[in-house]
Amino acid sequence: MDLHFSFDRACEVTVLPHDLAVLMVGVAQRQAASATALAQAGLYVADPVLFRPLHGAFNGPMAATYRRWKEP
């Protein structure tokens, strides 16, 4: 299964305006410094296994389906 991103080489890349890029960085920084984010990070530091899925995948049934799947 190819999971690489495929980009259309003939398409021109769009550059974000400087002001928008600065705004997005500011929003990400405020979200990371929020009380909720800090509390969640503290939970992972206190017990990193607490939220880890037992089967090792975000969606266990779908991961099992992918393992069983064969190319035609």
N, C-alpha and C positions, 0 to 999 in steps of 0.2 A: 504494500500500500504506500503510495507516494504522498507524503504529508508536506512536501515543500510548497511554498507559495509560488504560484505561477503568475508572472506579471506580463502584460502585453507590452512588448518592447517598442511597438510603434506608437504607443500612447505617451503623451507628455505628462511628466510628473508635475503636480500642482504644489506650489509652495504656499504655506500659510502666511498670512500677514503677520508681521512682527508683534503687533498689539494682541492678536488672538493667541499667539504662542505664549506670550507672557501671561495672559489671563489664564490659560489652561494650566500652566505651571503653578500659578498662585492658587488655583482651585485644588489641584492635587496636593499641594503643600498643606493647605488648611484642612483637607480631609484627613491626611495622614496624622495631623496634630490634634484631631478631634478626640473628645473623651471616649467615644465608642471605639475608635481605632486603637487608642492607647490601652484600653481595658482588654480588647481582644488580643493585642500583642502580649499583654501580661499573662493571659491565660495560656498562650503557647509557650511562654518562657517557663511558667510554673509547672506545666505538664504537657510536653509536646506530643504525647501519645493520646491525650484525651480526645482530640478531634480527628485523629487519623482513622480512616476506614479500615476495618479488619481485613478486607479482601484486597486492599492496596489500590483500589480504583475509586474514582468519584462515583461512578455508576457501575456497580458490580455486575448486574444482569447484562448490561450492554457490553461490558468488557468480555464476559463469557461468550456472548454471541459473536463478537469479533474473533475470538480464539477459535470458535468452531467453524467460522465462515471460510469457504474455499472458493477460489477463482473458478469460473466455469471452464 
